[in-house]
Amino acid sequence: MLEFQHGPQSHQSGETGNMKSWQAIIVITAVSLIVTLVEIPSETWLTLATLSLASGISALSLMAFAAILAARWQAVESIFGGLDRVYDAHKWMGVFALVFASVHLLFKADDPLWSAEAILSLQPAWTRFVRQASFVALIVIVILALNRNIPYSAWRWWHRLSGPLFLIVVAHWLSIKSPVALESAAGMWLAGLSALAVIAATYKLVLYPLVARHGHYKVVNVTRGPAAVEIELEPVSRPAAFHAGHFGFLRMRVDGLREPHPFTIASAPRADGRISFVIRVLGDYTKVLVAMVEPGMHADVYAPYGRFERKPECHREIWIGGGVGISPFIAWMSDENAGKFGQVTLFYFFTPGRVFPDIDVLRELAEMRGIEFVPISNGPASEDFARRFDEILRGADAASLDIAFCGPKGLLGAVRRHVTEHGIPGHQIRYELFEFR
């Protein structure tokens, strides 16, 4: 989705019960295949025509589910274990929809043994046009979703076209001759998903700004650092009810900064309702935000989102933050009601000259909580990191160990290798995806 400032993100990857992106894609594809086979003679199952038809139904189904996921409905977030995971699934559903649509386009979805009729009759020229336009629409949607070179402000508005473009794909399904009748299992599957997708897209475009969980805030403090800023806001109305580790979508009420953008909340809940964000320059939007934000500006905060919460009940905790990925751990350390901190070690990976907040500020905050603070300035290959990390893992009971990570993918990979060397499964690391877009 978007550039996350820590990421936003979520999730507890070591937890069970949350649906993964690949699992959702397999289930949707399997259901699409089954309802396809039900509608055609069995002697035609192993043909290119069937492959094309099943691929087309799978492509439309995945596109519909992607639109549903984009609505940010809380129930869907709970199924996947966090909004970061929802957007990861959203992205991959778009990719596989394009793959299946390509297969569908390559081969003709027709067989002499099939009884094929169009649900919606159009002139032949319009039918061909809609067929070709639907494939182009899908390509445009996927390119918009994956191309990180498009400036965020432009990307966001172009991405709003996904809903109308999806309608073109639905029109192709309705107008092309196929053995899938509207009252059939496959027809009801596609009709139900399409209707829900249209509802989701309409909600996201029209209703979300009005009914989504959000509050009106005013900027009261701005602390700037090297290519970064800490923004403190006080509520004007409807303060967000969040937990330490959640993230929110920040929408400044200032020209040039009105696009809602996701950032980790770098503070714990307070009696006065104030909320803080630590934001680093990572793209075109954040560059402008860091330069322009000033006390007195007003903003909307859509929150809470995510599932990245502390587990103080664990006997031994290891927190690992990389760069601006320190944000959720600042929030955890700031939580007055978080319980014990005596068995917590915080590793902080930073680039000299770009550290923010200052190392001394983080060290002081950690010492106030009785947390062991280990700053690392030379990457995961650091001997200091390897030595102390290995000492903790050797002396810890894996069953009562909690490893929470927030940072870039490369750092996560290095941490995983250290963990697996000690016989601890890599999936036991809880982490949040560092990027939405």
C-alpha positions as CSV (number, residue, x, y, z in Angstrom):
1,M,0.0,0.0,0.0
2,L,1.9,3.0,1.2
3,E,5.3,3.7,2.5
4,F,5.1,2.9,6.1
5,Q,7.1,4.7,8.7
6,H,7.9,1.8,10.6
7,G,5.7,-0.1,8.8
8,P,2.6,0.0,9.9
9,Q,1.9,-3.0,10.3
10,S,1.0,-5.6,12.4
11,H,1.2,-8.6,13.0
12,Q,2.3,-11.4,15.1
13,S,3.8,-13.7,12.5
14,G,4.4,-16.4,15.1
15,E,0.7,-16.6,16.0
16,T,-1.5,-19.3,14.5
17,G,-5.0,-18.8,13.2
18,N,-4.4,-15.9,10.9
19,M,-4.9,-16.4,7.2
20,K,-1.8,-15.9,5.0
21,S,-1.8,-14.4,1.6
22,W,-1.0,-17.6,-0.2
23,Q,-3.7,-19.5,1.7
24,A,-6.3,-17.0,0.7
25,I,-5.2,-17.1,-3.0
26,I,-5.2,-20.9,-3.0
27,V,-8.7,-21.1,-1.4
28,I,-10.2,-18.5,-3.9
29,T,-8.6,-20.3,-6.9
30,A,-9.7,-23.7,-5.7
31,V,-13.3,-22.6,-5.2
32,S,-13.2,-20.9,-8.7
33,L,-12.0,-24.1,-10.2
34,I,-14.6,-26.3,-8.5
35,V,-17.5,-24.1,-9.5
36,T,-16.2,-24.0,-13.0
37,L,-16.0,-27.8,-13.3
38,V,-19.5,-28.2,-12.0
39,E,-20.9,-26.2,-15.0
40,I,-19.2,-28.2,-17.8
41,P,-19.2,-31.8,-19.0
42,S,-16.5,-33.9,-17.3
43,E,-15.1,-35.0,-20.7
44,T,-14.0,-31.4,-21.3
45,W,-12.2,-30.8,-18.0
46,L,-8.7,-31.5,-19.3
47,T,-8.8,-29.0,-22.2
48,L,-7.4,-25.6,-22.8
49,A,-10.9,-24.2,-23.0
50,T,-11.5,-25.3,-19.4
51,L,-8.2,-23.9,-18.4
52,S,-9.1,-20.6,-19.9
53,L,-12.6,-20.5,-18.4
54,A,-11.3,-21.4,-14.9
55,S,-8.5,-18.8,-15.2
56,G,-11.0,-16.1,-16.1
57,I,-13.3,-17.0,-13.2
58,S,-10.2,-17.1,-10.9
59,A,-9.0,-13.7,-12.1
60,L,-12.4,-12.0,-11.6
61,S,-12.7,-13.6,-8.1
62,L,-9.2,-12.5,-7.0
63,M,-9.9,-8.9,-8.3
64,A,-13.2,-8.9,-6.3
65,F,-11.5,-10.1,-3.1
66,A,-8.7,-7.5,-3.6
67,A,-11.4,-4.7,-3.8
68,I,-13.0,-6.1,-0.6
69,L,-9.7,-6.1,1.2
70,A,-9.0,-2.5,0.3
71,A,-12.1,-1.3,2.2
72,R,-10.1,-1.7,5.5
73,W,-13.0,-3.4,7.2
74,Q,-12.1,-4.4,10.7
75,A,-13.5,-8.0,10.4
76,V,-11.2,-8.6,7.4
77,E,-8.2,-7.2,9.3
78,S,-8.9,-9.7,12.1
79,I,-8.9,-12.6,9.7
80,F,-5.5,-11.8,8.3
81,G,-4.0,-10.6,11.6
82,G,-3.4,-7.0,10.8
83,L,-3.9,-4.4,8.1
84,D,-0.4,-4.8,6.8
85,R,-1.2,-8.4,6.0
86,V,-4.4,-7.4,4.4
87,Y,-2.6,-5.1,2.0
88,D,0.0,-7.8,1.3
89,A,-2.8,-10.1,0.3
90,H,-4.4,-7.3,-1.7
91,K,-1.2,-6.9,-3.7
92,W,-0.6,-10.5,-4.4
93,M,-4.2,-11.1,-5.4
94,G,-3.8,-8.4,-8.0
95,V,-0.6,-10.1,-9.3
96,F,-2.2,-13.5,-9.6
97,A,-5.4,-12.0,-11.1
98,L,-3.2,-10.7,-13.9
99,V,-1.5,-14.1,-14.3
100,F,-4.8,-15.9,-14.6
101,A,-6.3,-13.2,-16.9
102,S,-3.3,-13.6,-19.2
103,V,-3.9,-17.4,-19.4
104,H,-7.6,-16.6,-20.0
105,L,-6.7,-14.3,-22.9
106,L,-4.3,-16.7,-24.5
107,F,-6.8,-19.5,-25.0
108,K,-10.4,-19.4,-26.1
109,A,-12.9,-20.4,-23.3
110,D,-15.2,-22.3,-25.6
111,D,-15.9,-25.9,-26.5
112,P,-18.4,-27.5,-28.8
113,L,-19.9,-29.6,-26.0
114,W,-20.7,-26.5,-23.9
115,S,-24.0,-24.7,-23.9
116,A,-22.8,-21.1,-24.0
117,E,-24.9,-17.9,-23.7
118,A,-24.2,-14.4,-22.6
119,I,-25.8,-13.1,-19.4
120,L,-25.9,-9.6,-20.9
121,S,-26.3,-9.2,-24.6
122,L,-24.2,-6.6,-26.3
123,Q,-23.4,-5.9,-29.9
124,P,-20.4,-8.0,-31.1
125,A,-18.1,-5.0,-31.5
126,W,-18.9,-3.9,-27.9
127,T,-18.4,-7.4,-26.6
128,R,-14.9,-7.5,-28.1
129,F,-14.1,-4.0,-26.9
130,V,-15.1,-4.8,-23.3
131,R,-13.1,-8.0,-23.4
132,Q,-9.9,-6.2,-24.4
133,A,-10.6,-3.2,-22.2
134,S,-11.0,-5.5,-19.1
135,F,-7.5,-6.9,-19.6
136,V,-6.0,-3.5,-20.1
137,A,-7.9,-2.4,-16.9
138,L,-6.4,-5.2,-14.9
139,I,-2.9,-4.3,-16.2
140,V,-3.4,-0.7,-15.1
141,I,-4.6,-1.7,-11.7
142,V,-1.6,-4.0,-11.1
143,I,0.9,-1.5,-12.4
144,L,-0.5,1.2,-10.1
145,A,-0.3,-1.2,-7.2
146,L,3.3,-2.3,-7.8
147,N,5.0,0.7,-9.3
148,R,6.8,2.5,-6.5
149,N,8.2,5.2,-8.8
150,I,4.9,6.9,-9.1
151,P,4.7,9.9,-6.6
152,Y,2.4,9.0,-3.8
153,S,0.0,12.0,-4.4
154,A,-0.5,10.9,-8.0
155,W,-0.5,7.2,-7.2
156,R,-3.3,7.6,-4.7
157,W,-5.6,9.4,-7.1
158,W,-4.9,7.0,-9.9
159,H,-5.5,4.0,-7.6
160,R,-9.0,5.3,-7.0
161,L,-9.7,4.2,-10.6
162,S,-9.5,0.6,-9.5
163,G,-13.2,0.5,-8.6
164,P,-14.5,1.8,-11.9
165,L,-12.0,-0.4,-13.8
166,F,-13.3,-3.4,-12.0
167,L,-16.7,-2.7,-13.4
168,I,-15.3,-3.1,-16.9
169,V,-14.1,-6.6,-16.0
170,V,-17.5,-7.4,-14.6
171,A,-19.1,-6.2,-17.8
172,H,-16.8,-8.6,-19.7
173,W,-18.0,-11.5,-17.7
174,L,-21.6,-10.6,-18.2
175,S,-21.3,-10.0,-21.9
176,I,-19.1,-12.8,-23.1
177,K,-20.7,-16.1,-24.1
178,S,-19.9,-18.9,-21.6
179,P,-21.5,-21.9,-20.0
180,V,-21.7,-20.0,-16.7
181,A,-25.4,-19.0,-16.1
182,L,-26.2,-16.4,-13.5
183,E,-28.2,-18.9,-11.4
184,S,-25.4,-21.5,-11.5
185,A,-22.9,-22.1,-8.7
186,A,-20.2,-20.2,-10.6
187,G,-22.6,-17.4,-11.5
188,M,-23.7,-16.9,-7.9
189,W,-20.1,-17.1,-6.8
190,L,-19.1,-14.3,-9.2
191,A,-22.2,-12.3,-8.7
192,G,-21.9,-12.4,-4.9
193,L,-18.2,-11.4,-5.0
194,S,-18.7,-8.7,-7.6
195,A,-21.6,-7.2,-5.6
196,L,-19.6,-7.2,-2.4
197,A,-16.6,-5.7,-4.2
198,V,-18.7,-2.9,-5.6
199,I,-20.1,-2.2,-2.1
200,A,-16.5,-2.3,-0.7
201,A,-15.2,0.1,-3.4
202,T,-18.1,2.5,-2.9
203,Y,-17.6,2.4,0.9
204,K,-13.9,3.2,0.5
205,L,-14.4,6.0,-2.0
206,V,-17.5,7.6,-0.4
207,L,-18.2,6.5,3.1
208,Y,-14.8,5.8,4.6
209,P,-13.8,9.4,5.3
210,L,-17.1,9.9,7.1
211,V,-17.7,6.7,9.1
212,A,-14.2,5.3,9.7
213,R,-12.6,5.5,13.2
214,H,-10.9,8.9,13.2
215,G,-10.4,11.9,15.3
216,H,-9.7,15.6,14.8
217,Y,-6.3,16.7,16.2
218,K,-4.1,19.9,16.4
219,V,-0.3,19.8,16.2
220,V,1.1,21.2,19.4
221,N,4.8,20.2,19.2
222,V,7.3,19.6,16.4
223,T,10.8,18.2,17.1
224,R,13.1,18.0,14.1
225,G,16.1,15.8,13.6
226,P,18.2,14.6,10.6
227,A,15.7,14.0,7.8
228,A,13.1,13.2,10.4
229,V,10.5,14.8,12.7
230,E,8.5,14.0,15.8
231,I,4.9,15.4,15.8
232,E,2.8,15.6,18.9
233,L,-0.9,16.3,18.5
234,E,-3.7,17.0,20.9
235,P,-7.3,16.0,20.3
236,V,-9.8,18.6,19.2
237,S,-12.6,16.0,19.1
238,R,-13.0,12.2,19.1
239,P,-9.5,11.1,20.2
240,A,-8.4,7.7,18.9
241,A,-8.7,4.8,21.2
242,F,-5.4,2.9,20.5
243,H,-2.9,0.7,22.3
244,A,0.9,1.1,22.2
245,G,2.2,-0.4,19.0
246,H,-0.8,0.5,16.8
247,F,-0.6,2.7,13.8
248,G,-2.9,5.3,12.2
249,F,-3.5,7.1,8.9
250,L,-2.4,10.7,9.3
251,R,-4.2,13.3,7.1
252,M,-3.0,16.8,7.5
253,R,-5.6,19.5,6.8
254,V,-3.1,21.4,4.8
255,D,-2.9,21.8,1.0
256,G,-0.3,19.4,-0.4
257,L,-0.6,17.0,2.7
258,R,-4.2,16.0,2.6
259,E,-3.6,12.4,1.5
260,P,-4.0,10.0,4.5
261,H,-0.7,8.3,5.0
262,P,0.1,5.4,7.5
263,F,2.5,5.9,10.4
264,T,3.2,4.0,13.6
265,I,1.9,5.8,16.7
266,A,5.1,6.5,18.7
267,S,3.3,7.0,22.0
268,A,1.2,5.2,24.5
269,P,-2.4,6.2,25.4
270,R,-2.4,9.3,27.7
271,A,-5.1,10.8,29.8
272,D,-5.0,14.0,27.8
273,G,-5.5,12.1,24.6
274,R,-2.3,13.3,23.0
275,I,-0.7,11.2,20.3
276,S,2.8,11.3,18.7
277,F,4.3,10.2,15.4
278,V,8.0,9.8,14.5
279,I,8.4,10.3,10.8
280,R,11.5,9.9,8.6
281,V,11.9,11.1,5.0
282,L,11.4,8.0,3.0
283,G,9.6,9.3,-0.1
284,D,8.0,12.3,-1.7
285,Y,5.1,12.7,0.7
286,T,7.2,12.3,3.9
287,K,9.8,14.8,2.5
288,V,7.1,17.5,2.2
289,L,5.5,16.6,5.5
290,V,8.8,16.8,7.5
291,A,9.6,20.1,5.9
292,M,6.1,21.7,6.2
293,V,4.6,20.5,9.5
294,E,4.3,23.2,12.2
295,P,2.5,23.7,15.5
296,G,-1.0,24.9,15.0
297,M,-1.8,22.8,12.0
298,H,-4.9,20.6,12.1
299,A,-5.1,16.9,11.1
300,D,-7.3,13.9,11.1
301,V,-6.0,10.6,12.5
302,Y,-7.7,7.4,11.3
303,A,-6.9,4.8,14.0
304,P,-6.3,2.3,15.5
305,Y,-5.0,-0.3,13.1
306,G,-2.5,-3.2,13.4
307,R,-1.9,-6.0,15.8
308,F,1.7,-5.2,16.9
309,E,1.2,-5.2,20.7
310,R,3.5,-6.1,23.5
311,K,3.4,-9.4,25.3
312,P,4.5,-8.6,28.8
313,E,3.4,-12.1,30.0
314,C,6.4,-13.6,28.2
315,H,9.3,-14.5,30.5
316,R,12.0,-13.0,28.1
317,E,11.5,-10.3,25.5
318,I,13.7,-9.2,22.7
319,W,12.8,-6.1,20.8
320,I,14.6,-5.2,17.6
321,G,14.0,-1.9,15.8
322,G,15.7,-0.7,12.6
323,G,15.7,3.0,11.7
324,V,12.3,4.5,12.1
325,G,11.2,1.0,13.1
326,I,12.0,2.1,16.7
327,S,8.6,3.8,16.8
328,P,6.5,1.0,18.3
329,F,9.1,0.3,20.9
330,I,9.1,3.9,21.9
331,A,5.4,3.6,22.4
332,W,5.8,0.3,24.4
333,M,8.4,2.0,26.7
334,S,6.1,5.0,27.2
335,D,3.2,2.8,28.4
336,E,2.7,3.5,32.1
337,N,0.4,0.4,32.4
338,A,2.6,-2.1,30.5
339,G,3.8,-4.1,33.5
340,K,7.3,-5.4,34.1
341,F,10.3,-4.5,31.9
342,G,13.1,-6.3,33.7
343,Q,13.5,-9.1,31.2
344,V,13.5,-6.9,28.0
345,T,16.5,-6.2,25.7
346,L,16.1,-3.6,23.0
347,F,18.4,-3.7,20.0
348,Y,18.3,-0.6,17.9
349,F,19.9,-0.5,14.5
350,F,20.6,2.9,13.1
351,T,22.7,4.8,10.6
352,P,25.2,7.3,12.1
353,G,24.1,10.8,11.2
354,R,20.5,9.8,10.7
355,V,19.5,8.6,14.1
356,F,16.3,10.1,15.5
357,P,15.4,10.3,18.3
358,D,18.8,10.7,19.7
359,I,20.6,7.7,21.1
360,D,20.9,9.3,24.5
361,V,17.1,10.0,24.6
362,L,16.4,6.4,23.8
363,R,18.9,5.1,26.3
364,E,17.5,7.3,29.1
365,L,13.9,6.1,28.3
366,A,15.1,2.5,28.4
367,E,17.0,3.0,31.7
368,M,13.9,4.5,33.3
369,R,12.1,1.2,32.5
370,G,14.9,-1.1,33.5
371,I,15.3,-2.2,29.8
372,E,18.7,-3.3,28.5
373,F,19.4,-1.0,25.5
374,V,21.9,-2.1,22.8
375,P,22.5,0.4,20.0
376,I,24.0,-1.0,16.9
377,S,25.5,1.4,14.3
378,N,27.2,-1.1,11.9
379,G,24.5,-3.5,10.8
380,P,23.4,-7.0,11.7
381,A,27.0,-8.3,11.0
382,S,28.1,-6.4,14.1
383,E,30.0,-8.6,16.6
384,D,28.3,-6.7,19.5
385,F,24.9,-7.7,18.2
386,A,25.8,-11.3,17.4
387,R,27.4,-11.9,20.8
388,R,24.7,-10.4,23.0
389,F,21.8,-11.8,20.9
390,D,23.3,-15.3,21.0
391,E,23.8,-15.0,24.7
392,I,20.2,-14.3,25.2
393,L,19.0,-17.1,22.9
394,R,21.3,-19.6,24.6
395,G,19.9,-18.8,28.0
396,A,16.3,-18.4,27.1
397,D,13.4,-20.9,27.1
398,A,12.0,-20.9,23.5
399,A,8.5,-21.5,24.8
400,S,8.5,-18.3,26.9
401,L,10.6,-16.2,24.5
402,D,9.1,-13.3,22.6
403,I,11.0,-11.7,19.7
404,A,9.4,-8.6,18.3
405,F,10.8,-7.0,15.2
406,C,10.2,-3.8,13.2
407,G,12.5,-2.7,10.5
408,P,13.6,-3.4,6.9
409,K,13.4,-6.8,5.2
410,G,17.1,-7.2,5.0
411,L,17.5,-6.8,8.7
412,L,14.7,-9.2,9.4
413,G,16.4,-11.9,7.2
414,A,19.6,-11.5,9.2
415,V,17.7,-11.8,12.5
416,R,15.9,-14.9,11.3
417,R,19.3,-16.6,10.5
418,H,20.5,-15.9,14.0
419,V,17.3,-17.3,15.5
420,T,17.3,-20.5,13.4
421,E,20.9,-21.2,14.2
422,H,19.7,-21.7,17.8
423,G,17.0,-24.1,16.8
424,I,14.2,-21.6,17.2
425,P,11.8,-21.4,14.2
426,G,12.0,-18.2,12.3
427,H,8.2,-17.8,12.3
428,Q,8.4,-17.2,16.0
429,I,9.6,-13.7,15.3
430,R,6.7,-11.3,15.5
431,Y,7.1,-8.5,12.9
432,E,5.3,-5.9,10.9
433,L,5.6,-5.4,7.2
434,F,7.7,-2.3,6.7
435,E,5.9,-1.1,3.6
436,F,2.3,-0.9,2.5
437,R,2.7,0.2,-1.1
